Amino acid sequence: MENNLNSIIEKLLENYKDNKLSKEDFKTKIKEIYFEDIGFAKIDHHRKLRRGFMEVIYGANKSPQQILEIAKKILKYSDTLLITRTSKAVFNILSEEISGLNYLEDSQIIYLKNKKHDLDLKEGIIIVCAGTSDIPVAEESYMTCYLMGNKVKKIFDVGIAGIHRLLSYKDDLLKANVIIAVAGMEGALPGLVSSLVECPVIGVPTSVGYGAGFKGISPLLTMLNSCSPGLSVVNIDNGFGAGYVAALINKKICFNNK
């Protein structure tokens, strides 16, 4: 049976109706779907129903065993898994108990996807990044958008030091439903992109840059102070946050355009 909440709830209802499940057991299972308390974490299984995507594991500062236990609980009700800010060592440990996992070195992501995932991807999202050093954050955005059901176009190394590189993709940018623009250094790329297109632009400042960049503070302030309308900004190096918002925007647009 496909491991998703709708099918699981339907099965619980059938079992209860057929007296294969007691009233108390039924209530316990429903309560668990709301959230599951495992002591060091409370797994929000209900998030998939509320938000359309399961809870994502932020791997930093969690032990491999904690990540493993959370992942196994999530996979009780989801056929997709996303773990951000993690390591190859954690991947090796998880792979001993969970089959089908993938690890991406650049973006430090562990993921698992449904076998039918690529059959119905929505187009409309473009990710641009200023320099090659910004790619890890851009890839985190990409994988978040992709696992949330999107076919994403990547345009990398098109920072303002060579603006002709970006302008050569103008036709693609004008067709987008939403654009994620990732930049470190002075962080001017998102404001520039926003001035060229009519769709929403999400700026992602990165911690890439020399001392006066203050580990991402300078590009963050540049993006926040942009005079280009239609630009919103997420936190420093938060590729996941930008990807999640972009996926929600694209989902709504694609639904309305059916």
Backbone torsions as a table, in degrees:
resi	resn	phi	psi	omega
1	MET	NA	135.7	178.0
2	GLU	-60.4	132.8	-172.0
3	ASN	-86.0	77.6	175.8
4	ASN	-137.0	161.9	-171.1
5	LEU	-63.9	-40.4	-177.6
6	ASN	-60.6	-46.9	-179.0
7	SER	-67.6	-35.8	179.5
8	ILE	-66.4	-43.9	178.6
9	ILE	-63.4	-42.2	177.7
10	GLU	-60.4	-41.0	179.5
11	LYS	-65.9	-40.3	177.7
12	LEU	-61.8	-42.4	179.7
13	LEU	-64.4	-41.2	178.9
14	GLU	-63.7	-44.3	-179.9
15	ASN	-64.7	-38.1	178.1
16	TYR	-68.2	-42.2	179.3
17	LYS	-63.1	-35.6	-178.9
18	ASP	-89.5	11.2	179.7
19	ASN	60.9	25.8	175.2
20	LYS	-90.0	-7.1	-178.3
21	LEU	-139.3	128.3	-178.9
22	SER	-72.1	163.8	179.6
23	LYS	-60.9	-41.7	-179.2
24	GLU	-66.7	-42.1	178.0
25	ASP	-64.8	-38.0	178.4
26	PHE	-62.7	-45.8	179.1
27	LYS	-62.9	-38.2	179.6
28	THR	-64.3	-43.6	-179.7
29	LYS	-65.0	-42.9	179.2
30	ILE	-63.4	-41.5	178.5
31	LYS	-62.4	-38.8	179.6
32	GLU	-64.4	-37.1	178.7
33	ILE	-64.3	-33.1	178.9
34	TYR	-61.9	-55.7	164.3
35	PHE	-163.0	152.0	-176.0
36	GLU	-116.6	118.6	-177.3
37	ASP	-89.0	116.6	177.8
38	ILE	-116.2	24.5	176.1
39	GLY	91.5	-74.9	-178.9
40	PHE	-83.6	-6.8	179.2
41	ALA	-153.3	152.3	175.0
42	LYS	-119.5	106.0	-171.7
43	ILE	-78.5	120.9	-175.5
44	ASP	-88.9	74.4	178.5
45	HIS	-61.9	-30.7	-176.7
46	HIS	-66.8	-16.1	-176.9
47	ARG	-59.8	-33.4	-179.6
48	LYS	-63.7	-34.9	177.0
49	LEU	-74.4	-38.8	-177.4
50	ARG	-74.6	-42.2	-169.2
51	ARG	-113.5	-9.7	179.2
52	GLY	84.7	2.8	179.9
53	PHE	-149.2	140.0	-174.5
54	MET	-70.4	169.3	176.5
55	GLU	-61.9	137.9	179.3
56	VAL	-102.2	140.4	-179.0
57	ILE	-92.1	121.0	172.0
58	TYR	-87.5	111.2	-168.4
59	GLY	-78.3	-24.8	-176.2
60	ALA	-60.7	137.8	177.6
61	ASN	68.1	10.2	171.7
62	LYS	-105.4	144.1	176.9
63	SER	-74.7	155.8	176.8
64	PRO	-55.2	-37.9	-179.3
65	GLN	-67.8	-38.8	176.9
66	GLN	-63.4	-44.1	179.0
67	ILE	-62.4	-41.6	179.6
68	LEU	-61.5	-47.8	-177.9
69	GLU	-64.2	-41.3	178.1
70	ILE	-64.7	-44.1	-179.0
71	ALA	-60.1	-44.3	-179.4
72	LYS	-63.4	-36.7	178.4
73	LYS	-68.7	-42.5	178.9
74	ILE	-60.2	-40.2	-176.4
75	LEU	-73.3	-5.9	171.3
76	LYS	-67.9	-29.1	-174.3
77	TYR	-125.6	7.4	-177.9
78	SER	-143.4	146.1	174.9
79	ASP	-102.6	11.3	177.8
80	THR	-129.2	144.3	179.1
81	LEU	-140.2	137.2	176.3
82	LEU	-136.1	123.6	176.6
83	ILE	-123.7	120.9	-178.9
84	THR	-103.6	162.6	175.8
85	ARG	50.5	57.0	-177.0
86	THR	-131.2	-171.8	-171.4
87	SER	-133.0	166.7	176.8
88	LYS	-64.5	-33.9	178.4
89	ALA	-61.8	-42.1	177.4
90	VAL	-65.7	-42.1	178.0
91	PHE	-57.2	-44.0	-179.8
92	ASN	-61.7	-39.6	179.2
93	ILE	-67.8	-45.8	-178.1
94	LEU	-65.7	-35.3	-176.6
95	SER	-65.4	-20.7	178.0
96	GLU	-69.4	-23.7	-177.7
97	GLU	-118.8	-18.5	-178.4
98	ILE	-123.8	119.1	-178.7
99	SER	-86.2	154.4	174.6
100	GLY	85.6	6.2	-178.8
101	LEU	-73.3	152.9	175.6
102	ASN	-127.1	149.4	177.4
103	TYR	-127.8	134.1	178.4
104	LEU	-112.6	112.8	-174.1
105	GLU	-63.1	-47.3	-175.2
106	ASP	-59.6	-46.6	-175.6
107	SER	-94.6	-2.1	179.1
108	GLN	55.4	48.8	-176.2
109	ILE	-120.5	137.3	167.5
110	ILE	-108.5	134.6	179.7
111	TYR	-147.3	159.4	174.4
112	LEU	-137.9	134.7	-179.8
113	LYS	-127.7	157.3	175.3
114	ASN	-65.4	144.3	-179.1
115	LYS	-61.0	-25.7	-179.4
116	LYS	-96.9	9.4	-172.7
117	HIS	-54.7	-42.6	-172.1
118	ASP	-81.6	1.6	-175.3
119	LEU	-79.4	-21.1	-174.6
120	ASP	-141.5	59.3	-179.6
121	LEU	-88.7	141.8	-179.7
122	LYS	-91.8	134.8	175.9
123	GLU	-89.6	164.7	174.9
124	GLY	132.6	-12.6	-178.8
125	ILE	-105.5	133.9	174.0
126	ILE	-123.9	137.9	174.2
127	ILE	-115.4	123.0	174.7
128	VAL	-114.6	144.1	173.8
129	CYS	-134.9	150.2	-171.1
130	ALA	-71.2	-47.4	-176.0
131	GLY	-137.9	167.2	179.8
132	THR	-59.8	-32.3	179.5
133	SER	-67.5	-17.8	179.0
134	ASP	-87.9	-6.7	-173.4
135	ILE	-58.9	-41.4	180.0
136	PRO	-54.5	-41.3	178.4
137	VAL	-70.4	-40.3	177.5
138	ALA	-62.4	-37.9	178.9
139	GLU	-67.9	-32.9	174.8
140	GLU	-63.3	-41.6	174.8
141	SER	-61.5	-44.9	-178.1
142	TYR	-58.9	-49.8	-176.1
143	MET	-66.0	-33.9	176.6
144	THR	-64.4	-48.8	177.8
145	CYS	-60.2	-44.8	-177.1
146	TYR	-62.6	-47.9	-179.1
147	LEU	-68.5	-20.4	175.4
148	MET	-88.2	11.7	169.5
149	GLY	98.7	29.1	-176.0
150	ASN	-122.8	143.3	170.3
151	LYS	-93.7	111.2	-168.7
152	VAL	-108.2	136.0	174.9
153	LYS	-95.0	131.9	179.7
154	LYS	-107.8	130.9	175.8
155	ILE	-127.2	102.3	-171.7
156	PHE	-108.9	154.4	177.1
157	ASP	61.4	56.1	179.7
158	VAL	-128.8	41.1	-179.3
159	GLY	-68.8	172.0	-171.1
160	ILE	-74.7	-8.2	175.5
161	ALA	-66.2	-18.6	175.7
162	GLY	-142.7	74.5	-169.0
163	ILE	-64.3	-22.1	178.8
164	HIS	-62.5	-26.0	178.7
165	ARG	-65.7	-44.0	178.4
166	LEU	-66.9	-43.9	-175.4
167	LEU	-65.0	-22.7	178.3
168	SER	-69.6	-13.1	177.8
169	TYR	-106.2	17.1	-174.3
170	LYS	-57.4	-41.6	-179.2
171	ASP	-61.0	-41.2	177.5
172	ASP	-64.6	-44.3	-178.1
173	LEU	-61.6	-37.4	-177.8
174	LEU	-70.1	-18.1	179.8
175	LYS	-90.9	-8.0	-173.7
176	ALA	-72.7	150.6	171.2
177	ASN	-86.4	-30.7	178.9
178	VAL	-158.7	143.4	-178.3
179	ILE	-125.2	134.6	170.8
180	ILE	-102.4	127.3	-179.3
181	ALA	-119.4	117.1	-174.2
182	VAL	-109.1	128.4	-177.9
183	ALA	-156.2	142.9	170.9
184	GLY	-108.5	-144.6	-178.6
185	MET	50.6	-119.9	-179.0
186	GLU	-86.2	-14.9	173.3
187	GLY	72.8	31.3	-175.5
188	ALA	-84.7	-15.1	-172.9
189	LEU	-58.7	-48.0	-177.9
190	PRO	-58.3	-41.1	178.6
191	GLY	-64.0	-38.0	177.8
192	LEU	-65.8	-47.5	179.6
193	VAL	-59.5	-43.3	-179.0
194	SER	-61.8	-29.2	179.8
195	SER	-74.8	-13.0	-175.3
196	LEU	-100.4	-20.4	-169.7
197	VAL	-124.2	165.3	179.4
198	GLU	-100.5	-7.6	-178.3
199	CYS	-87.7	164.9	175.5
200	PRO	-63.6	144.4	176.3
201	VAL	-122.6	133.9	178.9
202	ILE	-111.9	117.0	-179.5
203	GLY	-89.1	136.2	177.2
204	VAL	-123.5	104.8	175.7
205	PRO	-75.0	139.2	177.0
206	THR	-112.1	163.5	-179.2
207	SER	-85.0	15.0	178.4
208	VAL	-79.0	129.4	176.7
209	GLY	151.1	173.2	179.5
210	TYR	-81.7	-175.0	-170.9
211	GLY	-53.4	-42.4	-178.4
212	ALA	-71.0	-7.7	173.9
213	GLY	-75.5	-15.4	177.2
214	PHE	49.4	45.2	175.0
215	LYS	55.2	38.4	175.2
216	GLY	107.4	-11.3	-179.4
217	ILE	-65.3	-42.1	-178.9
218	SER	-61.6	-50.8	177.3
219	PRO	-64.7	-32.4	176.6
220	LEU	-60.7	-47.0	-179.0
221	LEU	-66.8	-37.1	176.7
222	THR	-59.3	-46.6	-179.1
223	MET	-67.0	-40.9	179.9
224	LEU	-66.2	-28.8	-178.3
225	ASN	-96.0	7.8	-179.2
226	SER	-63.0	140.6	177.5
227	CYS	-91.0	1.4	-179.8
228	SER	-81.5	117.8	-178.7
229	PRO	-71.0	154.3	178.3
230	GLY	89.7	7.6	179.2
231	LEU	-106.4	126.8	171.8
232	SER	-117.6	162.1	-171.0
233	VAL	-134.9	137.7	173.1
234	VAL	-104.9	-179.5	-174.5
235	ASN	-72.4	168.8	-178.4
236	ILE	-59.6	128.7	178.2
237	ASP	63.3	15.6	-176.3
238	ASN	-89.5	66.8	177.4
239	GLY	-63.0	-36.0	178.9
240	PHE	-61.1	-47.3	-178.8
241	GLY	-60.5	-41.6	178.8
242	ALA	-66.2	-42.1	179.4
243	GLY	-62.9	-39.6	-179.1
244	TYR	-64.8	-46.8	179.5
245	VAL	-63.1	-43.7	179.8
246	ALA	-60.7	-40.5	179.7
247	ALA	-65.1	-39.8	178.0
248	LEU	-64.5	-42.6	179.0
249	ILE	-63.1	-46.4	-178.0
250	ASN	-65.7	-36.8	178.2
251	LYS	-60.7	-45.0	-179.5
252	LYS	-65.3	-44.2	-178.9
253	ILE	-64.1	-45.6	-179.6
254	CYS	-64.4	-36.4	177.9
255	PHE	-65.2	-44.4	-178.1
256	ASN	-69.5	-23.8	-178.2
257	ASN	-89.6	0.8	179.7
258	LYS	-66.7	NA	NA
